[in-house]
Amino acid sequence: MKQSTVDLLEAAGLSVDAVTRIVAAALEEDLGTPARDVTSLATIDAAQQSTGDLVARASGVVAGLPVAAAVFDLASDGAASFVAQVTDGVRVARGDVLATVTGSTRSLLAAERTALNLLCRLSGVATHTRAWADRLAGTKTRVLDTRKTTPGLRVLEKYAVRAGGGTNKRMGLYDVAMVKDNHAVAAGGVVAAYRRVREAFPDVPVQVEVTTVDEAVAVVAAGADFLLCDNMKPDQLREVVTAVGDRAELEATGGLTLEMAAEYAATGVHYVSVGALTHSSPILDIAFDLRPQ
């Protein structure tokens, strides 16, 4: 991958190796092995060069331009030139040119769908996240994502959440311990489960799911400093906020919708987690248009 693409990915805080693996797998899925675009091979001269534009077909927040650059880069063996016209995280309107790409016409068309699939998906996540961030503006509450991500795309979807103004909760089962209902059942209670995790992994952050005020008070007394308040109504959340005070960070979770954002922020919780950011965001419609020869 050429340095300009590497620079874009690193500036976005994305792992070059991780993005390369994702993009290579996506291109192989579309082009097969050995790689070929039979339509373009039959209709376009090998020497033909073209310039095309990535263009927004709807208003929203852009995310994934460095990833799209990586697609065109890999599909062209580093020969394509990718120039971003905007940066990830900005709002765009229908008709805005997001990036311009120049290279072999065959390679541009071979990359087109894979680049758009990723860019549209990530921009959709960022647009949805921005709607939540806007609703929470002026409060202390931030919107968190979850692990309800598309298999293989987690690092990109969580990047899109950040681009949209949200916060990543944890990347996986390895970096943060999260005691949920099934752990509590298996361990003999939420406090017992918390203590076992704390003893086994003293340096790993621990988050604990609670469903009642009594559970919240008990597990905080045991040392927990981050609680997931699962499926609690606003009145119950206020009770937890009052009972726990500043001894723990509090997250409201479970079936939240955008219409509920302000009401839940008003309870005093630090976070609301929204699985729909990554499992149900509609794409942002973006096209790739070749300029006339």
N, C-alpha and C positions, 0 to 999 in steps of 0.2 A: 504494500500500500504506500503510495507516495506521500511525501512529507506534508503537503498542504492538507490532505485528508486527515492524516495523523494529528496535525495541529488543531483542526476543527474538533475532532473527537476529544482530544485532551483538554481543550478549552472548555468543552461541555462537561468535563468530569466523567467521561465514559471510557471504559477500558477498551483499548484498541483490539486486544486479543479477543475479548468477548464479542465485540461488534463484528469482527472479522468472521468468527465462527457462525454467528447468527446469519449474517449476510451470505456467506458461502453456502450454508444449508438452504437458505431461501432461494438462491439462484439455481442451485442444483435441482430443487423441487420443480422449478419452472422450466429449466433448460435441459434437464436430463443428463445422462452420462453415456457417451461424451456430450458436452454441452453444444446445443444447436437450437437455433430459431429457424425452423424450416421455411416459414413464410418470408422472412427477411432474406435468407440465403437465396431464395428463388427470385426475389423481385428487386433486390438492391445490389448495385455493384459494390464490390469489396473496397474500392478506393473512395467511394462517396463519403463526404464529410457533411455534417449538418450541425445546426445550433437549435436548441429547443429550450423552452421556458416551462418551469413549474409554476402553475397559475392557480390561485385560490378560486374555487367556484362557489364559495360561501364564506361568510364572516366567521371568524373564530380566532383561536390562539395557536400559533405554529409551534410544533416540536418535532424534532427528528431530521432537520436539515443535514447535520453532520452524518447521520446514518444514511440518508439518501446519497450523499456524496460518496460514501463508502461503497454503495451498490454500483454506482456508475464507474467508480475507480476499479473495482474488482472485475466488472463485466468487460472493461476495456483494457485490462492488463496495465492500468495506470496511465493510459493515453488520453483519457477524457479530461477536459478542463471544467471544473465546477466552481461557479461564482455565486455565493449566497447574496441575495439582495436585501434580506432582512435577517434578524437574529431570532433564535428560538425564544419563546416566551412573549413575543410581541403580538398584539392584536392586528389582524389583517381583515380586509374587506374583499368581497367578490371582485375579481378582476386583477387583484394585486399580483405582481410577479414576485415569486419567492426566491427563485434561483434561476440561473442560466447555465446550460451545459452545452459544451461543444466537443465533438469527437466523431468517430466513425458512426455513420448512420446505423449500420447494423448493430453496433455495440450499444448505442443509445436506446434502440428499440428492444434489444435483449434485456436491458436493465429496467425499462420503463415500468412494467407492472410490479416488479418486486420493490422498486423504490417507492412507488405510489402506495402499495399495500402498507408498507411500514410507516411512511410519512403521514398518510391519512389516518391510520390507527393511532399513532402517537399524538398527532394534532387533535384528534377527537378526545383523547384522554386529557390533554392539557386544557382544551376548551371547557370540558365538563368541570375539571378541577377549579378553573378560574371562576366559574359561576359560584361554586361553594366559597371560594376565598373572598369573592365580592360580597356575598351575603354575610360573611363573618367579619368583614372589615369594621373596625371601630370597637371590637370586642377583644378579649384576651384569648379567645378560643381559636384554635387552628384545626384545619382539616387534615386527617391522616388517611393514608391508604392501608391496604391489607395485603395478605398473601393470595387473594383471589385474582390471580393474574393468568394470562395465557401461557401455558407451558412453553418454556424456551425463550419467552420474551420478557421475563420479569425485570431484568436490568434496564430494558428500554422503557417499559411501561412505568416503572418507578421514576425513571428520569423524566418522563413526560409529566408525571404528577408534580415534580419539583418545578418544571418549566411553567406549569400552570399556577404556581403559588401555593402548592400543598406541601406536606411533610411526609417523608417516608417513615414508616413505623419500624419495620425490621425487614431484612432481606430474606431471611429464611429461618429454619429451625436451629441454626448453628450459632447465630450472633446474639440473639436475645431469647431468654427463656420466658415462656408464656404459660402460666398455669390456668388451664381452662376446665370446664365442667367434668370432662372425662378423666382428666388427671386427678381432680379432687375425689371423684368416685373411686378410682383405682387406688389412691393413696390413703383413703380413709378420712378425707376432709380437706378443705382448702388451706387451712393453716398447716396441717401436716405435709401437704404437697409443697407448699412454699418452703417450709423448713428443709425438706429433703433436697430441693433444688439449690437452696442457698448453701447447704453443706457440701453438696457434690460439686458445685461450680461457683465458688465464692467470688470470682472476678467477672462473672457474666451478669449483665442487667436482668432483673426479674420483673415481669409484669404479671398481675394476678387478676383473674376474672371473678367478680362478685355479683351476686344477684339480690342481696339484701343489705340493709344498713348494718345489721349485726355482723354479717360476714366482713363488711368493709372495716368496721371498728376492730374486729378480732385480728384480721390479717395485718393491719397497720400496726397494731400493738406488738405483733410478732416481728415487725421490722420492714414490711413491704412499703415501698415508696412510689409505686405506680399501680393504679387500679383501673381495670376495665369494668365499667358499670354496665352490665349487660341487660338490655331490654328494660331499662328503668324509665318510668315516666318522669316528667320534669319535677313534680313535687317530691318524688323519692330521691331524685338526684340532689335537690336542694338539701334534703336531710343528710345525705352523705357528705356534701360539701361542708355543712355545719359541723357534723360529727368528726370529720377528719381534719378540718382546718388546713393548715399549710404543711402537714406532715407527709402528704403524698400528692403526686400529680394524678388527675382524674380524667378519664376518657369515657364519653358516652358512646355506646355501640349497640347495634342491633336494629336493622330496618329503618334507618333514618332517611328522610327525603329532604330535598332542597327547601321545601316549604316549611320544614321543621327547624331549619338552621338557627334562626334568630331566637326562637323559643328555647332551644337547648343551650345556646350560648349564654342566655340570660340566667341560667342556673348557676353559673360560675365554674363549670368544668373547663379544663385546660384544652381538651381535644374532643373532636367528634371523628369517629372512624367510619369510612364510607367504602364498602366493598365495590359499590357500583362504579366508582371511578375507573376501575380497571376491568370489571367484568361486564359492564353494561353501557359504556360510553359509545354513542354513535360516532362514526368516522366524521372527520372534516373533509368535505369534498374538494379534492385537488386534482388538477389535470396536468398532463405533459403535452405541450403543443410544439411540434416542429415548425420552425419558421420556413416560409416558402423559399425554394431555391432561387 
